[in-house]
Amino acid sequence: MGSELKKPEIKFTKLFINGEFVDAVSGRTFETIDPRTGDVITMVAEGDKEDVDLAVDAAREAFDHGKWPRLTGFERGKIMMKFADLIEQHVEEIATLDALEVGKLFLLNKLYDVPGSADMLRYFAGAADKIHGQTLKMSGAMHGYTLKEPIGVVGLIIPWNFPAAVFFFKVAPALAAGCTMVVKPSEQSSLSALYIAHLAKQAGIPDGVLNVVSGFGPTAGAAIASHMDINHVSFTGSTEVGRSIMEAAARSNLKPVSLELAGKSPLIIFDDADINKAGEVCVAASRVYVQEGIYDEFVEKAVASVKYWKIGDPFDPEVHQGPQADKKQFERILGCIEQGKKEGATILTGGKAWGEKGYYIEPTIFADVTEDMVIAKEEIFGPVMSLMKFKTIEEAIQKANNTKYGLAAGIVTKNLDIANRMSRSVRAGNIWINCYSALDRNLPFGGFKMSGFGKDLGIDSVEKYMQIKAVVTPLYDSPW
Ligand code: ADP
C-alpha cells in the first residue's frame, strides 16, 4: 500500500442539472473520503433544497414538454441501449470510482456490478415498448380501456453499498417508463453517479430527463421526499430514513413511495448440507443458524476459512475484503462488536480494526449468540457473522422469522422437502436455496415487513414508475 495507492483523476464533481454540470446554488462543497486512508479524494458540490428545486424544475419541463415521455417505448429503448454501450465502454472508470469512495472490490465492480448495470439498462430497454394497458368489455354499451402512463418526475435516493448498481436498479425502469428524474446518490458515493450522468448525455438522453444532485440526506434527500412536484420517491437505505421519507411524502403531496430497507437476513444450514457449499454461502450472511449435528464442524471450518481471507486495498485483485465505506460505518460496526462482547457472545475470530490507517475491520465471527442480543437483531453491514444453533425445522422457521425485517433468507440443504417447506414458511422477499445474495435483473428484489415494499429489478418494477388511467367512451352504434 502507501505509495502504490491508486489515485485516479476525477472529472465530474458538480451537480448535473438540465444536462449541465453546475455548482451548488450555495457554492458549497463537501469532502469525499478514501476509506483506505481517511484522506480526502476530492470536493463534491453540496446540493441542497434550492438545487433540488432547480433539478425538479428541469425534470418537470422535460416531462411536461420534452420528448422523452412522448417517444415510443421502442425509441426510448434504443437510446437506453446506447447508454448501456457507453457504460460498458467505461467499466473501468466507474468500477474505479466505487472502489475508491466506498472500498468495494475493484475486480467485482469491473466484472459484475458495472457490466451488470449495462445489462440492466438493456433489459429495461427491451421492456420499454412492451408496456401497455388493457381493453375492457363494460357492462353497458361502453368502450373501456386503460392507459399506462409514466407517473411523472421521480426522486431516486441511492445508498453507498452498491452505488452504480442501485443507481440503475431505479434509473433503468424509470427511464423505460418515460419518467424524468432527480437522483440523489449517497454522500459517501457521489462520483460514479455524476460520471454516469455525462454518459447519459452522450447517449442522447435529453437534458432534464436525468438529473443528479449530490449532497446530504437531511438536506438534499429530505427536499426530494417533501417536494410538492415529485410524483414518486424510490429509496434504498436504512429503515429509519425510509420511515422519515414516507412521513415526508404523506405530509407533502401524498406521493407514493417504494422503500428497500434494512434486513437481518438469516442463513439456515441443515445437518445434511454439503459443508463446503455452506462455507461458500455463509461468507455474505450475518445471522447464521446451524443445525446441531454439524454445528461444531461448521464452526471449525468457518474459523479456518478466515485464515485465507485477505484484507487490504480494494484495487488488489488478491484481496477479499476492502475497507468499510466510511468512518461512521467503521465506528458503528466496532460499536456493534463491543455490544456483542458485552452481551456475552464469544468471539471466535476477529473483533477489531485491521491495519494502521483506513477503515478496515477484521472478519469477525461470534458464537453463543442468543436471539435477544443486539448483534442478532440489528443490521450490522460489516464483516460480522453471528452463529447460532438449532435443533428442528420448526425451531429454524421460528428463529428465521423472529425479526422485524424480511429482506431475504438463505437455506442450505440437499433435502428437497426441507427446502420447499422453509421457502414457503420464511417471511422474506428473497429466498436463496444453496446460494446467497443471488440477484438478477429479471428477478424481483425487495423485502417484507420492515424491510420495505415495492420491488426493484424484475419486469414489474417498471409499474411503480407508471400510473393507470381508465378511459371510457360510449358505443352508441354497437350492441357490443
Ligand atoms: P446508510 O446509513 O446505509 O448510509 P441512509 O438511510 O442513511 O443509509 O442513507 C441512504 C440514502 O438516504 C443516502 O443517499 C442518504 O443521503 C439519504 N438520506 C439520509 N437521510 C435522509 C433524509 N432524512 N431524507 C432523505 N434522504 C436521506
Boltz pocket constraint, residues with backbone or C-beta under 6 A from the ligand:
constraints:
  - pocket:
      binder: B
      contacts: [[A, 157], [A, 158], [A, 159], [A, 160], [A, 184], [A, 185], [A, 186], [A, 187], [A, 215], [A, 216], [A, 217], [A, 218], [A, 219], [A, 220], [A, 221], [A, 222], [A, 223], [A, 225], [A, 236], [A, 237], [A, 238], [A, 239], [A, 241], [A, 242], [A, 244], [A, 245]]
      max_distance: 6.0
